[in-house]
Structure formats: C-alpha cells, structure tokens
Amino acid sequence: LKGMLAGCFATEDCPIWADSSTQTECVALEKALGGAEALAALTGSRAYERFTGQQIARMACRAPDIWAVTERVSLVSSFVSSLLCGD
C-alpha cells in the first residue's frame, strides 16, 4: 500500500489531531468573527488549535507551495475507509 500511494500526496508531513501549533490561526479566526463568543454562537464552538480549519489555514499560509498542489484534504479518521471504498 505504501508503494502504491508514493507520490500521491502533496506533503508527507501532516499534523495529527493533538497538534496545537495553530494558536495564531485561532486568534485570527476569532478576531475576524468578533471574538470567541461570537464564533461559538455562529458555529457552536470557539477556535480550538486541533480543529481542521485552523490546520488548513496554517498549511495554506506557511506552505503555499504545498497548498497550491493540494487537491483535497482528508481527515485521518476517514482516510483509510475512503481509500478502501475508492473515493
């Protein structure tokens, strides 16, 4: 499987769910939407570092060359089942 997937991904270095490196992106998102409470009222949650949106924003800003060749984003929790189903 590893050999079959070689070269299929824009990057081999991806964060896991416990990653907390996106504090800057969290602050920016909360600020853009009027604060943590406003974000929570709109989405049901404040900006947590491990959430997907902040991870995507971080990749887009800090590695634009990688982001430019990214066709889709898959969560680890659904990637293998999607792979096995052919999606």
Short mmCIF file of the C-alpha atoms (twelve columns), coordinates in Angstrom:
data_MODEL
# 
_entry.id   MODEL 
# 
loop_
_atom_site.group_PDB 
_atom_site.id 
_atom_site.type_symbol 
_atom_site.label_atom_id 
_atom_site.label_alt_id 
_atom_site.label_comp_id 
_atom_site.label_asym_id 
_atom_site.label_seq_id 
_atom_site.Cartn_x 
_atom_site.Cartn_y 
_atom_site.Cartn_z 
_atom_site.pdbx_PDB_model_num 
ATOM 1  C CA . LEU A 1  0.000   0.000  0.000  1 
ATOM 2  C CA . LYS A 2  2.807   2.411  0.834  1 
ATOM 3  C CA . GLY A 3  4.371   1.874  -2.570 1 
ATOM 4  C CA . MET A 4  1.057   2.324  -4.352 1 
ATOM 5  C CA . LEU A 5  0.489   5.666  -2.616 1 
ATOM 6  C CA . ALA A 6  4.013   7.026  -3.137 1 
ATOM 7  C CA . GLY A 7  3.800   10.433 -4.798 1 
ATOM 8  C CA . CYS A 8  0.038   10.736 -4.286 1 
ATOM 9  C CA . PHE A 9  0.188   13.335 -1.535 1 
ATOM 10 C CA . ALA A 10 1.149   16.993 -1.620 1 
ATOM 11 C CA . THR A 11 3.073   16.518 1.645  1 
ATOM 12 C CA . GLU A 12 4.194   13.693 3.868  1 
ATOM 13 C CA . ASP A 13 4.323   15.875 6.986  1 
ATOM 14 C CA . CYS A 14 0.800   16.388 8.304  1 
ATOM 15 C CA . PRO A 15 -0.438  17.312 11.773 1 
ATOM 16 C CA . ILE A 16 -2.314  14.861 13.929 1 
ATOM 17 C CA . TRP A 17 -5.443  15.685 15.919 1 
ATOM 18 C CA . ALA A 18 -3.452  16.539 19.066 1 
ATOM 19 C CA . ASP A 19 -1.373  19.209 17.305 1 
ATOM 20 C CA . SER A 20 -1.603  22.603 18.990 1 
ATOM 21 C CA . SER A 21 0.588   24.715 16.710 1 
ATOM 22 C CA . THR A 22 -2.233  26.846 15.318 1 
ATOM 23 C CA . GLN A 23 -2.700  29.427 18.068 1 
ATOM 24 C CA . THR A 24 -2.049  32.264 15.599 1 
ATOM 25 C CA . GLU A 25 -4.741  30.973 13.244 1 
ATOM 26 C CA . CYS A 26 -7.196  30.554 16.134 1 
ATOM 27 C CA . VAL A 27 -6.693  34.125 17.265 1 
ATOM 28 C CA . ALA A 28 -7.117  35.404 13.698 1 
ATOM 29 C CA . LEU A 29 -10.346 33.443 13.175 1 
ATOM 30 C CA . GLU A 30 -11.846 34.592 16.464 1 
ATOM 31 C CA . LYS A 31 -10.829 38.198 15.760 1 
ATOM 32 C CA . ALA A 32 -12.297 38.083 12.236 1 
ATOM 33 C CA . LEU A 33 -15.648 36.910 13.603 1 
ATOM 34 C CA . GLY A 34 -15.868 39.251 16.577 1 
ATOM 35 C CA . GLY A 35 -14.317 37.167 19.346 1 
ATOM 36 C CA . ALA A 36 -14.520 33.681 20.814 1 
ATOM 37 C CA . GLU A 37 -18.131 34.076 21.979 1 
ATOM 38 C CA . ALA A 38 -19.283 35.321 18.573 1 
ATOM 39 C CA . LEU A 39 -17.538 32.399 16.875 1 
ATOM 40 C CA . ALA A 40 -19.140 29.961 19.321 1 
ATOM 41 C CA . ALA A 41 -22.568 31.497 18.742 1 
ATOM 42 C CA . LEU A 42 -22.137 31.108 14.985 1 
ATOM 43 C CA . THR A 43 -20.522 27.658 14.847 1 
ATOM 44 C CA . GLY A 44 -21.151 26.042 18.228 1 
ATOM 45 C CA . SER A 45 -17.503 26.180 19.242 1 
ATOM 46 C CA . ARG A 46 -14.684 28.591 19.792 1 
ATOM 47 C CA . ALA A 47 -11.460 28.141 17.759 1 
ATOM 48 C CA . TYR A 48 -9.508  25.164 19.077 1 
ATOM 49 C CA . GLU A 49 -5.968  24.527 17.844 1 
ATOM 50 C CA . ARG A 50 -6.653  20.955 16.814 1 
ATOM 51 C CA . PHE A 51 -9.646  21.737 14.577 1 
ATOM 52 C CA . THR A 52 -9.332  21.136 10.854 1 
ATOM 53 C CA . GLY A 53 -9.975  24.699 9.673  1 
ATOM 54 C CA . GLN A 54 -7.079  26.129 11.626 1 
ATOM 55 C CA . GLN A 55 -4.767  23.352 10.389 1 
ATOM 56 C CA . ILE A 56 -5.765  24.071 6.788  1 
ATOM 57 C CA . ALA A 57 -5.230  27.812 7.264  1 
ATOM 58 C CA . ARG A 58 -1.799  27.153 8.767  1 
ATOM 59 C CA . MET A 59 -0.746  24.974 5.834  1 
ATOM 60 C CA . ALA A 60 -2.057  27.482 3.280  1 
ATOM 61 C CA . CYS A 61 -0.152  30.359 4.900  1 
ATOM 62 C CA . ARG A 62 3.075   28.644 5.893  1 
ATOM 63 C CA . ALA A 63 3.490   26.280 2.949  1 
ATOM 64 C CA . PRO A 64 1.745   27.925 -0.039 1 
ATOM 65 C CA . ASP A 65 3.700   25.785 -2.495 1 
ATOM 66 C CA . ILE A 66 2.297   22.626 -0.900 1 
ATOM 67 C CA . TRP A 67 -1.182  24.116 -0.577 1 
ATOM 68 C CA . ALA A 68 -1.155  25.098 -4.267 1 
ATOM 69 C CA . VAL A 69 -0.860  21.452 -5.321 1 
ATOM 70 C CA . THR A 70 -3.347  20.119 -2.758 1 
ATOM 71 C CA . GLU A 71 -6.419  18.747 -4.488 1 
ATOM 72 C CA . ARG A 72 -8.345  17.665 -1.378 1 
ATOM 73 C CA . VAL A 73 -7.993  17.395 2.374  1 
ATOM 74 C CA . SER A 74 -8.791  14.111 4.120  1 
ATOM 75 C CA . LEU A 75 -9.166  13.553 7.823  1 
ATOM 76 C CA . VAL A 76 -7.190  10.651 9.206  1 
ATOM 77 C CA . SER A 77 -10.382 9.263  10.734 1 
ATOM 78 C CA . SER A 78 -11.971 8.787  7.304  1 
ATOM 79 C CA . PHE A 79 -8.969  8.409  5.008  1 
ATOM 80 C CA . VAL A 80 -8.496  4.645  5.141  1 
ATOM 81 C CA . SER A 81 -12.184 3.885  4.679  1 
ATOM 82 C CA . SER A 82 -12.304 6.304  1.736  1 
ATOM 83 C CA . LEU A 83 -9.228  4.660  0.263  1 
ATOM 84 C CA . LEU A 84 -10.738 1.183  0.590  1 
ATOM 85 C CA . CYS A 85 -14.049 2.348  -0.894 1 
ATOM 86 C CA . GLY A 86 -12.329 4.037  -3.833 1 
ATOM 87 C CA . ASP A 87 -13.447 7.599  -3.037 1 
# 
